[in-house]
Amino acid sequence: MSLLEVEQLDARHGLLHAVRSVTLKIAAGETVALIGANGAGKTTLLRTIAGAHRPAAGRIVFEGDDVSAVPAYGRLRRGIALVPEGRRLFAGMTVKENLQVAGTYGRPGPWNIDSVIEAFPLLRERLNRRAGNLSGGEQQATAIGRALMTNPKLLLLDEVSLGLAPIAVEAVYRSLEKLIASGATIVLVEQDINRALGVASRIACMLEGRIVLEGRAADISREQVTQAYFGLQKARQA
């Protein structure tokens, strides 16, 4: 049984049909990279899975249970955690306080401040610094660590490398590779195609709200992804 099943999901922003009849299955331990241009529907899809956006139609099934009507906090307690685009940390609180707040509302499990620091060692000397005073890479590491403090079964990462300097991207991805190697289940929104192909076990490319290309990363070429990204080929399954 899949950990997550999205079935014929539609989501709207007023008159804008942002997600159109998306069906997607994710198994435990997979890393799925969600690729697409700005406005393709990637962020709306992640937010709808996490419960931060209400679906217009379709179902979201997590561990065999329909959670389509479960609010965001209920999905968090079931094990779905979202790292939103822009990170949205509590800027006036320290790194440690941001982590502690998340841990208060999370599930029991192996993730705590010590294990987060082990996964993101760049935060070790930043625990008592206010989040608003961190670099972009440090903020992204804190945001991912905050999500991990809830001990998720499914981690949704939106635009991990957006706005980060190359050296910060390298640091964040080194830590992500550790998470992936540990067996974490991740859905990763990433516009850097090479990064996505390098870490994902499966790729799903969105165009105008639909998934137009999906398959194992090892079976999909960069050219295929590029064509799907820009709508240069008909929808297909790899």
C-alpha positions as CSV (number, residue, x, y, z in Angstrom):
1,M,0.0,0.0,0.0
2,S,1.2,3.5,-0.8
3,L,2.0,5.9,2.0
4,L,0.2,8.7,0.1
5,E,-2.4,8.5,-2.7
6,V,-3.6,11.6,-4.4
7,E,-6.7,10.8,-6.5
8,Q,-8.0,13.1,-9.2
9,L,-7.2,16.1,-7.2
10,D,-8.4,19.6,-8.2
11,A,-7.5,22.8,-6.4
12,R,-8.4,26.4,-7.2
13,H,-7.5,30.0,-6.3
14,G,-10.8,31.7,-7.1
15,L,-11.3,31.3,-10.9
16,L,-7.7,30.0,-11.3
17,H,-7.7,26.2,-11.7
18,A,-4.2,25.6,-10.2
19,V,-4.3,21.8,-9.9
20,R,-6.2,19.7,-12.5
21,S,-7.1,16.1,-12.0
22,V,-3.7,15.1,-10.4
23,T,-3.3,11.5,-9.5
24,L,0.0,10.6,-7.7
25,K,1.1,7.7,-5.5
26,I,4.1,7.8,-3.2
27,A,5.6,4.8,-1.4
28,A,7.4,4.9,1.9
29,G,11.1,5.7,1.5
30,E,10.7,7.4,-1.9
31,T,12.0,10.8,-2.8
32,V,9.8,12.3,-5.5
33,A,10.9,15.5,-7.2
34,L,8.1,17.7,-8.4
35,I,9.3,19.8,-11.3
36,G,7.7,22.6,-13.3
37,A,7.8,26.3,-14.2
38,N,6.4,29.0,-12.0
39,G,2.6,28.8,-12.0
40,A,2.6,25.1,-12.8
41,G,0.7,24.2,-9.6
42,K,3.5,22.6,-7.6
43,T,3.1,24.8,-4.5
44,T,-0.6,24.5,-4.5
45,L,-0.4,20.7,-4.8
46,L,1.9,20.5,-1.7
47,R,-0.2,22.9,0.3
48,T,-3.3,20.9,-0.6
49,I,-1.6,17.6,0.5
50,A,-0.6,19.3,3.8
51,G,-4.1,20.7,4.5
52,A,-3.1,24.3,4.0
53,H,-5.3,24.6,0.9
54,R,-8.8,23.2,0.5
55,P,-9.3,20.9,-2.5
56,A,-12.1,21.5,-5.0
57,A,-12.4,17.9,-5.9
58,G,-10.6,14.5,-5.5
59,R,-9.2,12.7,-2.5
60,I,-6.0,12.6,-0.4
61,V,-5.4,9.2,1.2
62,F,-2.6,8.9,3.8
63,E,-1.8,5.4,5.2
64,G,-5.1,4.1,3.9
65,D,-7.2,6.8,5.4
66,D,-9.0,9.6,3.5
67,V,-7.6,12.8,5.0
68,S,-9.2,15.2,2.5
69,A,-11.3,16.9,5.2
70,V,-8.7,16.7,8.0
71,P,-7.3,20.2,8.9
72,A,-3.6,21.0,8.6
73,Y,-2.9,20.4,12.3
74,G,-4.6,17.0,12.1
75,R,-2.4,16.0,9.2
76,L,0.7,17.2,11.0
77,R,-0.2,14.9,13.9
78,R,-0.7,12.1,11.5
79,G,2.8,12.7,10.1
80,I,2.6,15.1,7.1
81,A,4.9,18.1,7.5
82,L,5.4,21.0,5.0
83,V,8.4,23.2,4.7
84,P,6.8,26.1,2.8
85,E,8.3,28.3,0.2
86,G,9.9,31.3,1.9
87,R,10.5,29.2,5.0
88,R,8.2,31.3,7.3
89,L,10.2,31.0,10.4
90,F,9.4,32.9,13.6
91,A,12.0,35.6,12.9
92,G,12.1,37.0,16.5
93,M,12.7,33.6,18.0
94,T,16.0,31.8,18.2
95,V,16.8,28.7,16.1
96,K,16.4,26.6,19.2
97,E,13.0,28.1,20.1
98,N,11.8,27.5,16.5
99,L,12.7,23.9,16.8
100,Q,11.2,23.5,20.3
101,V,7.9,25.0,19.2
102,A,7.6,22.4,16.4
103,G,8.5,19.6,18.7
104,T,5.7,20.6,21.1
105,Y,3.1,19.9,18.5
106,G,4.7,16.9,16.8
107,R,4.6,13.1,17.1
108,P,6.9,11.1,19.3
109,G,9.9,9.8,17.4
110,P,13.7,10.0,16.8
111,W,13.9,13.6,15.8
112,N,14.9,16.1,18.5
113,I,17.3,19.0,18.7
114,D,20.3,16.8,18.9
115,S,19.4,14.7,15.9
116,V,18.5,17.9,13.9
117,I,21.9,19.4,14.7
118,E,23.5,16.1,13.6
119,A,21.7,16.3,10.3
120,F,22.3,20.0,9.9
121,P,25.7,20.7,11.6
122,L,25.8,24.3,10.3
123,L,23.1,25.1,12.9
124,R,25.2,24.0,15.9
125,E,26.7,27.4,16.4
126,R,23.4,29.2,15.6
127,L,21.0,27.7,18.1
128,N,20.8,30.9,20.2
129,R,20.7,33.3,17.2
130,R,17.4,34.8,16.1
131,A,16.1,33.2,13.0
132,G,15.6,36.6,11.3
133,N,19.4,37.2,11.5
134,L,20.4,34.0,9.8
135,S,21.7,33.6,6.2
136,G,19.3,32.1,3.7
137,G,21.0,28.7,3.9
138,E,20.8,28.7,7.7
139,Q,17.2,29.7,7.5
140,Q,16.4,26.9,5.1
141,A,18.2,24.3,7.4
142,T,16.2,25.7,10.3
143,A,12.9,25.4,8.4
144,I,13.6,21.8,7.5
145,G,14.8,21.0,11.0
146,R,11.6,22.5,12.4
147,A,9.6,20.2,10.2
148,L,11.7,17.2,11.2
149,M,11.0,18.0,14.9
150,T,7.4,16.9,14.3
151,N,8.7,13.5,13.4
152,P,6.9,13.3,10.0
153,K,6.3,10.2,8.0
154,L,6.1,12.4,4.9
155,L,8.2,15.5,4.4
156,L,7.0,18.1,1.8
157,L,9.8,20.5,0.8
158,D,8.8,23.6,-1.3
159,E,11.5,25.3,-3.4
160,V,14.5,24.1,-1.3
161,S,17.2,26.0,-3.3
162,L,15.2,29.2,-4.2
163,G,17.1,32.3,-3.5
164,L,20.1,30.6,-1.9
165,A,23.7,31.2,-2.8
166,P,25.4,28.1,-4.4
167,I,27.4,27.3,-1.3
168,A,24.3,27.3,0.8
169,V,22.5,25.1,-1.7
170,E,25.4,22.6,-1.5
171,A,25.2,22.6,2.3
172,V,21.4,22.0,2.4
173,Y,21.6,19.3,-0.2
174,R,24.4,17.4,1.7
175,S,22.0,17.3,4.6
176,L,19.1,16.2,2.4
177,E,21.1,13.4,1.1
178,K,21.6,12.1,4.6
179,L,17.8,12.2,5.2
180,I,17.2,10.4,1.9
181,A,19.8,7.7,2.8
182,S,18.1,7.2,6.2
183,G,14.9,6.2,4.4
184,A,12.8,9.4,4.8
185,T,9.9,9.9,2.5
186,I,10.2,13.2,0.7
187,V,8.3,15.2,-1.9
188,L,10.7,17.9,-3.2
189,V,9.7,20.9,-5.3
190,E,12.8,22.0,-7.2
191,Q,13.4,24.1,-10.3
192,D,17.0,23.0,-10.7
193,I,16.5,20.0,-12.9
194,N,20.0,18.7,-12.4
195,R,19.6,18.8,-8.6
196,A,16.2,17.0,-8.8
197,L,17.5,14.3,-11.1
198,G,20.5,13.8,-8.8
199,V,18.6,13.1,-5.6
200,A,15.1,11.8,-6.6
201,S,14.1,8.2,-7.0
202,R,11.1,9.4,-9.1
203,I,10.3,12.5,-11.1
204,A,6.9,14.2,-11.7
205,C,6.8,17.2,-14.0
206,M,3.8,19.6,-13.8
207,L,2.5,21.8,-16.6
208,E,-0.6,24.0,-16.2
209,G,-1.8,22.2,-13.2
210,R,-1.4,18.6,-14.6
211,I,1.3,16.0,-14.2
212,V,2.6,15.6,-17.8
213,L,5.6,13.3,-17.2
214,E,6.2,10.8,-14.4
215,G,8.6,8.0,-13.9
216,R,11.7,6.7,-12.2
217,A,14.5,9.2,-12.3
218,A,16.9,6.6,-13.7
219,D,14.5,6.1,-16.7
220,I,14.0,9.8,-17.6
221,S,16.5,11.9,-19.5
222,R,17.1,15.6,-18.9
223,E,15.9,16.3,-22.4
224,Q,12.5,14.6,-21.6
225,V,12.2,16.7,-18.4
226,T,13.0,19.9,-20.3
227,Q,10.5,19.1,-23.0
228,A,7.8,18.4,-20.4
229,Y,8.8,21.5,-18.4
230,F,8.2,23.8,-21.4
231,G,5.2,21.9,-22.8
232,L,7.1,20.7,-25.9
233,Q,5.6,17.2,-25.9
234,K,2.3,15.6,-25.2
235,A,1.6,14.2,-21.8
236,R,3.2,10.8,-21.3
237,Q,4.3,8.4,-18.6
238,A,7.9,7.2,-18.5
